[in-house]
């Protein structure tokens, strides 16, 4: 049987793996079942997952971005029902002027609701507010057999919880009902705290764990030895109308426009060198350290969204973001070992964030668990895969795991060690997708499809 769709070269946001897929773009949720390819298919939203979870070599990819309709909203409760291809950007543009904002958001608004569910995304407030699953009341899912079912905490709850973090491998999310957060403004209180070393950074992270719901640190990747872990922690919370100056209070629900800067093409690899990265790293540290007391949500949540196609800055070979979480127990010692391995590797680690995570969600394959999480970008070079394999072993030794939404290289053995709940998930997979219709490069790589 011939695979349906238009043959297209696709990659994840990291652009480190480019494969030909057969792309289908249904206009309505009702059209998805008819175009579903039983030879193997996966859904794809805006393509912001970094690795290979939304690519499918020589198989079908169903792009959801034209299925982005808002189906219902309650102004009293903030409960929104929308199609899964709806972006957080669209939700913000529509509802922020009415005093509502996404409950949970990752570091970009250019993601779909379906993608947020499949990744069970988290943000700067996981320690206080949890994962995206915390704001989802229900979803409708197209199963491999053509049935459309509702999944919630009380209906098909096994499917509901297995879908969070499943990377699109259980079924096709058609719609979701989510809860938004009521706000008085689109501005934030924010504060920057400098730390001179890793011990100091961990201390200020722990100190501000309960005082601010949002917190994220950026480390100086050129600080090694006694200065390892030096960086800036930024904390914040939603500002009230009474907190704004008269000038800001005139437009309390200001919404950002489109990015004003675009990286026009993939930069030559020669532009990625220790000198250029040292310059940009220093600029980032200065910007983080000079945060004003009141800032707009765009700069607070989505600083990289100001530059369209910023991933092109890593060149033709692309990049990977390595994100892991390790338990609080022995966290300082283990983080020191892993950071030392990263920063002494001879690679070119770059953009990074360090955060605390809170309790696990009910999602079987959800990434967050209590502990410290660190994410860092690596331009792909000859020795990068070997370093990542070494880091996997160190994370496993520390009792941690990596984030599939960012991953491009972890193998099935390492993944199973990091996620011992995988057998329970595979039982749910066998129940709802026994023919393994839903598959992807990532699913095959780590043994999920």
MIMAR-243549 format. One record per residue (C-alpha): x negated, y, z negated; residue in one letter. Coordinates in steps of 0.1 Angstrom, whole numbers, padded with zeros to 4 digits, always signed. Each point is the difference from the previous one (the first is absolute). Last residue first. Layout:
# residues N
XYZA ...
END
This chain:
# residues 449
-0066+0020-0185X -0013+0009-0035X -0034-0016+0004X -0023+0030-0004X -0010+0004+0037X +0033-0012+0014X +0020+0025-0019X -0025+0028+0007X +0002-0006+0038X +0038-0001-0003X +0029-0024-0005X +0037+0000-0004X +0014-0030+0019X -0014-0024-0025X +0025-0028+0009X +0010-0003-0037X +0007+0037-0003X +0024+0005-0029X -0006-0031-0021X -0035-0007+0011X -0010+0036-0006X +0015-0002-0035X -0021-0031-0007X -0030+0019+0015X +0006+0028-0026X -0002-0025-0029X -0032-0014+0015X -0015+0035+0003X +0004+0007-0037X -0037-0008-0006X -0008+0033+0018X -0038+0007-0003X -0010-0036+0004X +0024-0005+0029X -0014+0032+0017X -0036-0012-0004X +0008-0034+0016X +0021+0016+0028X -0027+0025+0011X -0003+0037-0008X -0010+0021+0030X +0025+0026+0010X +0015+0013-0032X +0018+0033-0007X +0036-0013-0003X -0013-0033-0014X -0013+0017-0031X -0029-0018-0018X +0000-0021-0032X -0014+0000-0035X -0013-0025-0026X -0035+0015-0001X -0015-0030+0017X +0027+0004+0027X -0010+0036+0005X -0037-0010+0003X +0007-0027+0025X +0021+0024+0021X -0028+0025-0002X -0025-0025+0016X +0025-0007+0028X +0003+0038+0005X -0037+0003+0002X -0003-0027+0026X +0028+0017+0021X -0019+0033-0001X -0033-0012+0012X +0003+0008+0037X +0019+0033-0005X +0036+0008-0006X +0005+0034-0016X +0007-0007-0037X +0028+0017-0019X +0004-0003-0038X +0028-0010-0023X -0003-0006-0037X +0026-0014-0024X -0004-0002-0038X +0023-0024-0018X +0036-0011-0005X +0012-0017+0032X +0007+0015+0034X -0002-0022+0031X +0036-0013+0005X +0000-0036+0012X +0028-0013-0022X +0017+0034-0004X +0013+0003-0035X -0022+0030-0007X -0033-0003-0019X -0007+0024-0029X -0019+0031+0004X -0029+0011+0023X -0028+0024-0008X -0016+0019+0028X -0032+0004+0020X +0001+0015+0035X -0025-0001+0029X -0010+0015+0033X -0035-0011+0010X -0021-0031-0002X -0028+0000+0026X -0017-0034-0003X -0035-0004-0015X +0015-0022-0027X -0011+0020-0030X +0033+0020-0003X +0022-0031+0004X -0020-0023-0023X -0003+0027-0026X +0037+0007+0002X +0007-0037-0006X -0023-0004-0030X +0012+0033-0016X +0036-0010+0005X -0007-0033-0017X -0015+0017-0031X +0026+0027-0002X +0029-0025+0004X -0012-0025-0026X +0037-0004-0007X +0019+0026+0020X +0006-0026+0027X -0014+0004+0035X +0018+0015+0030X -0013+0001+0036X +0001+0022+0030X -0024-0003+0030X +0009+0024+0027X -0012-0011+0034X -0015+0020+0028X +0001+0004+0038X -0024-0014+0025X +0009+0028+0025X -0008+0029-0024X +0008+0007-0037X +0014+0035+0008X +0027-0016+0020X +0017-0009-0034X +0009+0037-0003X +0027-0004+0026X +0018+0032-0012X -0018+0020-0027X +0021+0015-0027X +0013-0035-0008X -0034-0006-0017X +0010+0022-0030X +0033-0019-0006X +0011-0001-0036X -0014+0032-0016X -0007+0019+0032X +0034-0006+0015X +0018+0002-0033X -0010+0037-0005X -0023+0011-0027X +0002+0018-0033X -0029+0002-0025X -0025+0004+0030X -0022-0030+0008X -0037+0010+0001X -0016-0033-0010X +0018-0019+0028X -0011+0025+0026X -0036+0000-0012X -0002-0038-0001X +0015-0002+0035X -0026+0025+0013X -0029-0020-0015X +0013-0032+0016X +0003+0018+0034X -0036+0011-0002X -0013-0033-0013X +0019-0018+0028X -0016+0021+0027X -0035-0006-0015X +0005-0037-0006X +0012-0006+0036X +0033-0003+0018X -0003+0025+0028X -0022-0026+0018X +0030-0022+0004X +0015+0023+0026X +0034+0014-0011X +0032-0017+0012X +0021+0027+0017X +0020+0031-0007X -0003+0002-0038X +0031+0021-0006X +0005+0032-0020X +0032+0019-0007X +0018-0030-0015X +0038+0003+0003X +0019+0021-0025X +0000-0001-0037X +0032+0005-0020X +0006+0029-0024X +0026-0008-0026X -0007+0029-0024X +0001+0026+0027X +0004+0034-0018X -0013-0018-0032X -0034+0000+0016X -0002+0038+0002X +0017+0005-0034X -0026-0023-0016X +0011-0036-0006X +0003-0017-0034X +0036+0009-0005X +0009-0020+0031X -0016-0031-0015X -0033-0015+0011X -0003-0038+0007X -0030-0015-0018X -0038+0000+0003X -0034-0016-0005X -0032+0003+0020X -0031-0018-0011X -0033+0011+0015X -0032-0019+0005X -0030-0017-0014X +0004-0038+0001X -0038-0007+0001X -0019+0029-0014X -0024-0022-0020X -0009-0019+0031X +0020+0012+0030X +0019+0031+0011X +0002+0001+0038X +0035-0014+0001X +0013+0029-0022X +0032-0015-0014X +0036+0012+0006X +0024-0005-0029X +0038-0003+0000X +0027+0008-0025X +0038+0006+0002X +0023-0006-0030X -0020+0023-0023X -0006-0002-0037X +0004-0038-0002X -0032-0012+0018X -0018+0032-0005X -0025-0014-0026X -0005-0032+0019X -0010+0018+0032X -0021+0024-0020X -0019-0029-0016X -0004-0020+0032X -0016+0031+0016X -0023+0005-0030X -0012-0036+0002X -0004+0003+0037X -0022+0032-0002X +0002+0038-0001X +0037+0004-0001X +0019+0031+0012X +0036+0006-0009X +0024+0017+0025X +0035+0011-0009X +0032+0001+0019X +0036+0012-0005X +0018-0008+0032X +0022+0017+0025X +0029-0013+0021X +0025+0015-0025X +0028-0009-0023X -0003-0037+0006X +0024-0030+0000X -0017-0033+0009X +0014-0022+0027X +0015-0034-0004X -0001-0026+0028X +0025-0020+0021X -0017-0018+0028X +0008-0009+0036X -0013-0024+0027X -0028-0019-0017X -0011-0028+0023X -0008-0032-0018X -0025-0019-0022X -0034+0011+0015X +0003+0038+0000X -0030+0006-0021X +0014-0021-0029X -0008+0027-0026X +0036+0005-0011X +0020-0026+0021X -0005-0027-0026X +0020+0020-0026X +0031+0005+0022X -0002-0035+0016X +0001-0016-0035X +0027+0025-0010X +0024-0012+0027X +0026+0022-0017X -0005+0014-0036X -0032+0019+0002X +0006+0007+0037X +0000-0017+0034X +0028+0003+0025X +0000-0025+0028X +0000+0003+0038X -0001-0035+0016X -0018-0005+0032X -0019-0032-0009X -0032+0019-0006X +0016+0022-0026X +0012+0036+0005X -0003+0017-0034X +0023+0026-0015X -0015+0018-0030X +0009+0008-0036X -0006+0022-0030X -0036+0012+0009X -0015+0025-0023X -0021-0023-0022X -0011-0020+0031X -0020+0030+0011X -0024-0008-0028X -0003+0012-0036X +0010+0033-0016X -0025+0008-0028X -0032-0020+0008X +0011+0000+0037X +0000+0038+0001X -0026+0008+0026X +0016-0022+0026X +0013-0035+0004X +0012-0019+0031X +0019-0032-0001X -0017-0009+0033X +0031-0014+0017X +0022+0025-0019X -0020+0031+0009X -0002-0013+0036X +0038-0003+0001X +0003+0035-0013X -0022+0012+0027X -0034+0017-0004X -0013+0034+0011X +0004+0015-0035X -0036-0010-0008X -0017-0007-0034X +0027-0023-0012X +0034+0011-0012X +0024-0011-0028X +0032+0019-0009X +0002+0017+0034X +0012+0036-0005X +0034+0017-0007X +0009+0036-0006X +0021+0008+0031X -0029+0016+0019X -0019-0032-0009X +0027-0021+0016X -0004+0002+0038X -0036+0009+0004X -0010-0024-0028X +0020-0029+0014X -0014+0006+0035X -0036+0000-0013X +0008-0031-0020X +0007-0017+0033X +0033-0017+0010X -0008-0033+0019X +0018-0020-0027X +0034+0015+0007X +0013+0022-0028X +0021-0002-0032X -0008+0028-0025X +0008+0002-0036X -0007+0034-0015X +0026-0004-0027X +0022+0031+0004X -0008+0008+0036X +0008-0036+0011X -0015-0008+0034X +0011-0022+0029X -0013-0014+0033X -0031+0020+0008X -0012-0013+0033X -0036-0012+0008X +0003-0029+0023X -0021+0016+0027X -0031-0005-0022X +0005-0038-0003X -0026-0014+0023X +0005-0037+0006X -0033-0018+0005X +0000-0032+0021X -0028-0024+0006X -0033+0000+0019X -0018+0011-0031X +0024+0013-0026X -0007+0034-0016X +0019+0014-0030X -0020-0017-0028X -0034+0005+0017X -0016+0027-0022X +0006+0036-0010X +0037+0001-0004X +0009+0033+0016X +0016-0015+0032X +0031+0022+0000X +0023-0030-0004X -0008-0035+0012X +0021-0031-0003X -0015-0035+0006X +0007-0026+0026X -0008-0036+0009X +0011-0023+0028X +0036+0005-0013X +0001+0034+0017X +0026+0023-0015X +0016+0021+0028X +0036-0010-0007X -0004+0002-0038X -0015+0035+0002X +0028+0016+0020X +0024+0007-0029X -0028+0019-0017X +0002+0025+0028X -0024+0014+0026X -0021-0031+0004X -0037+0005+0007X -0017-0032+0011X -0038-0004+0002X -0018-0031+0013X -0034+0001-0016X -0036+0005+0012X -0025+0003-0028X -0021+0027-0015X -0018-0007-0034X -0019+0027-0018X +0025+0027+0009X +0003+0009-0038X +0036+0011+0006X +0009-0035+0013X -0006-0008+0036X +0021-0005+0032X -0007-0006+0037X +0034-0004+0018X +0017-0026+0020X +0037+0010+0003X +0024-0023-0018X +0011-0037+0001X -0023-0030-0004X +0005-0025+0029X +0014-0034-0010X 
END
